[in-house]
Each structure stands twice: as structure tokens, then as C-alpha cells.
Amino acid sequence: MHEKDRQPERYVKIGNHLAQHRELSLTAIGLSTYIQSLPTGTDVSIKALAQRFTEGKTRIASALRELEAHGYLSRTRERLPSGQIVTRTVSYNNPPAR
């Protein structure tokens, strides 16, 4: 049984393909859900996520690698005009076909 209240605002909608994914850890599923709930441009670096959650950098890094392996996340390194190197993260709520 589920008690479901209508959520007219401030919610994230995720597919069962993520919520019930048999190969992703619970940490990866939860982290993907959290990332999808954030506005575009929010810092989702390992450091920022470790400050928000108790799992620690190693576990968060592992969950991010899982999400990358299954197409829910892509991370690319880019050099800014200032010369600084940053990681650009794209979260997919419906991973592209491989």
C-alpha cells in the first residue's frame, strides 16, 4: 500500500528504470535522484556532494562511476578561458540508448 499526496511543486519525477535498476547500488540511485532534483548549474562535484551527505568522497565517487557506466551521468573535463580546468556533469533522467 502507498499513501500518495499530490505534489504540485518542488518534486522530481524519476522513471522506474532508475528506481528499480538491478545493477545500480542504492547509493547510486539515491544520488541520481538528488542530482536530478537540483537546478541546472548546481555544483555536483564529489567535494560538494560529500559536504551534503555522510557517505564520504570514496562512496560518492563510486556511485558517480556507476551512474556513468549505465548512462545516467556524463562527466567531461573542460578548460575555461581563464585556464582553469573544470568537470562538466550532465545528468540524464532517461539515459541515451547505447
PAMAR-903141 format. One record per atom (N, C-alpha, C): x, y, z. Coordinates in steps of 0.001 Angstrom, whole numbers, padded with zeros to 6 digits, always signed. Example, Ala and Ser with C-alpha at 12.3 -4.5 7.8 and 13.67 -1.06 7.14 Angstrom:
<nodes>
+013190-005690+007800 +012300-004500+007800 +013200-003300+007800 +012850-002250+007080 +013670-001060+007140 +012900+000030+007870 
</nodes>
This chain:
<nodes>
+000844-001172+000000 +000000+000000+000000 +000884+001227+000000 +000450+002249-000709 +001166+003519-000762 +000202+004651-000447 +000641+005559+000397 -000088+006794+000633 +000540+007830-000274 -000211+008362-001218 +000338+009317-002170 -000428+010623-002116 +000267+011683-001714 -000293+013027-001748 +000156+013692-003037 -000692+014471-003621 -000337+015212-004828 +000740+016229-004473 +001791+016282-005281 +002903+017202-005073 +002917+018214-006206 +002221+019333-006079 +002106+020270-007199 +003400+021008-007542 +004336+021087-006624 +005593+021788-006899 +006705+021198-006040 +007932+021521-006421 +009115+021080-005680 +009192+019563-005556 +009161+018887-006679 +009326+017449-006680 +010130+017043-007906 +010666+015849-007872 +011383+015305-009016 +010665+014029-009442 +010589+013834-010722 +009926+012656-011262 +011007+011748-011845 +011074+010512-011361 +012069+009580-011884 +011369+008352-012443 +011998+007748-013412 +011431+006553-014025 +011731+005303-013211 +010890+004298-013378 +011132+003021-012717 +012437+002384-013185 +012868+002736-014418 +014129+002185-014909 +015279+002583-014002 +015189+003734-013336 +016200+004138-012363 +015852+003597-010978 +014642+003830-010517 +014250+003446-009159 +014396+001953-008908 +014234+001135-009944 +014272-000321-009778 +015446-000960-010523 +016456-000168-010850 +017599-000664-011612 +018306-001777-010837 +018468-002924-011448 +019032-004087-010762 +020553-004047-010622 +021227-003210-011410 +022684-003186-011374 +023260-001976-010641 +022421-001020-010279 +022896+000155-009558 +022721-000031-008056 +023675+000478-007296 +023561+000437-005839 +022497+001431-005384 +022043+001240-004182 +021074+002169-003608 +021676+003566-003510 +022963+003645-003217 +023641+004938-003159 +023587+005634-004511 +023850+004905-005588 +023825+005493-006931 +022419+005946-007302 +021422+005137-006989 +020035+005505-007301 +019643+006772-006527 +019959+006811-005259 +019645+007989-004443 +020393+009221-004902 +021662+009058-005254 +022455+010188-005711 +021928+010735-007035 +021553+009846-007943 +020985+010281-009216 +019683+011045-008983 +018858+010543-008099 +017595+011216-007774 +017871+012613-007211 +018831+012706-006309 +019185+014004-005721 +019675+014967-006803 +020600+014504-007641 +021161+015363-008692 +020063+015841-009631 +019133+014948-009994 +018044+015331-010887 +017113+016365-010255 +017094+016439-008937 +016208+017389-008258 +016794+018795-008194 +018057+018951-008537 +018745+020232-008406 +018570+021109-009647 +018621+022421-009474 +018582+023304-010640 +019881+023183-011453 +019770+023413-012757 +020943+023414-013624 +021974+024398-013089 +023228+023992-013094 +024309+024855-012638 +024744+024612-011209 +024001+023790-010475 +024375+023488-009096 +025645+022646-009083 +026537+022930-008163 +027785+022186-008019 +027483+020762-007568 +027840+019778-008395 +027668+018373-008026 +029020+017659-008055 +030056+018385-007636 +031375+017782-007535 +031378+016786-006375 +032340+015909-006385 +032464+014938-005294 +032601+015675-003966 +033390+016733-003966 +033587+017513-002740 +032271+018113-002243 +031502+018725-003155 +030233+019347-002766 +029240+018300-002271 +029183+017153-002948 +028257+016095-002532 +028664+015502-001187 +029969+015380-000942 +030453+014844+000339 +030157+015800+001486 +030086+017091+001194 +029711+018057+002234 +028232+017950+002574 +027430+017538+001605 +025974+017435+001782 +025552+016115+002424 +026275+015030+002094 +025890+013688+002542 +026976+013052+003410 +026590+012063+004168 +027530+011406+005086 +028305+010258+004449 +028008+009901+003200 +028636+008736+002582 +030142+008871+002381 +030652+010063+002250 +032079+010272+002058 +032469+010268+000588 +033646+010822+000320 +034099+011015-001054 +034268+009701-001826 +034802+008682-001194 +035048+007421-001897 +033746+006777-002359 +032777+006718-001472 +031494+006105-001818 +030733+006932-002859 +030798+008246-002745 +030143+009120-003718 +030810+008976-005077 +032132+008955-005112 +032851+008786-006382 +032482+007464-007039 +032356+006422-006246 +031967+005109-006765 +030557+005150-007354 +029635+005804-006668 +028254+005916-007155 +028198+006717-008453 +028991+007775-008548 +029029+008558-009786 +029567+007726-010947 +030581+006887-010682 +031108+005998-011730 +030051+004991-012179 +029269+004474-011238 +028166+003567-011592 +027185+004258-012527 +026806+005475-012175 +025841+006221-012983 +026395+006503-014375 +027681+006794-014462 +028315+006997-015769 +028279+005710-016589 +028605+004599-015962 +028658+003314-016661 +027299+002916-017232 +026227+003356-016591 +024881+002989-017031 +024173+004119-017781 +024908+005192-018106 +024366+006250-018952 +023525+007303-018264 +023466+007283-016943 +022670+008279-016227 +023443+009575-015986 +024741+009554-016268 +025585+010699-015983 +026743+010711-016973 +027144+011902-017393 +028393+012018-018147 +029203+013144-017524 +030509+012947-017478 +031408+013961-016928 +032542+014170-017926 +032755+015417-018288 +033857+015754-019183 +034662+016887-018565 +035957+016850-018795 +036836+017904-018289 +036981+018957-019375 +036853+020217-018974 +036951+021328-019913 +037871+022391-019355 +038567+023056-020254 +039418+024180-019857 +038656+025481-020118 +038520+026287-019090 +037864+027586-019212 +038825+028597-019854 +038303+029707-020395 +039181+030731-020973 +040256+031215-019995 +039952+031119-018699 +040919+031529-017671 +042054+030526-017506 +041904+029359-018137 +042916+028308-017997 +042546+027266-016955 +041554+027567-016125 +041119+026628-015085 +040454+025421-015744 +040721+024228-015205 +040092+023009-015705 +038950+022643-014770 +037765+022434-015359 +036574+022079-014583 +035965+020803-015153 +035172+020143-014347 +034429+018975-014811 +032994+019394-015064 +032516+019157-016285 +031120+019452-016629 +030336+018153-016500 +029311+018176-015670 +028489+016996-015414 +027122+017181-016050 +026673+016154-016776 +025318+016153-017354 +024603+014943-016779 +023435+015186-016192 +022604+014122-015626 +021470+013843-016608 +021234+012567-016882 +020174+012161-017804 +019064+011458-017029 +017829+011967-017140 +016726+011294-016455 +016231+010100-017274 +016624+010043-018547 +016329+008886-019398 +017573+008682-020245 +018456+007794-019821 +019747+007659-020480 +019633+007399-021982 +020545+008000-022753 +020526+007747-024189 +020798+006273-024477 +020230+005790-025569 +020459+004392-025965 +021933+004208-026282 +022444+003067-025915 +023862+002764-026178 +023983+001796-027312 
</nodes>
